[in-house]
Amino acid sequence: MVKLTIPTVDKILFSTHLEVRVYDLNYGNHLGNDSLVSLIHEARVRFLKHYQFTEIDIGGVGILVTALAVKYKAEAFYGDEITIDIGIGDISKTSLDIHYQLKRQDNLKIIADAVTTVTFFDYKHSKVVRVPGIFLEAIQL
């Protein structure tokens, strides 16, 4: 059995709201794991847009998702309104962890905690690069 410890979001930098759509459901009639990853992706795109960045342009470089971990805690169903809180975890020279907490808006029950490691990448020169200072300044870290 895989044991994961995913830190919760300590300092929330951004929150967004999404609704569980009919095509997010799996055979158990609840939010499928593949759709949960898509919701996390949408939240990350919105987070970056909030700071005037995109996944391919953060100070002239992009990001690659190089790791993903999810700890499921509760089900979500069609029509559930979900809040996704985002914070930043560990930062290295070339990457950082983005933490997500997904919870139902109706009762604040936590659906999942997740983390993605994003590595900064210069697509033009096809190489890993340092975390851009402009990004750290924007999120005030």
Secondary structure, 3 states (H helix, E strand, C coil): CCCCCCCCCCCCCEEEEEECCHHHECCCCCECHHHHHHHHHHHHHHHHHHCCCECCEECCEEEEEEEEEEEECCCCCCCCEEEEEEEEEEECCCEEEEEEEEEECCCCCEEEEEEEEEEEEECCCCEECCCCHHHHHHCCC
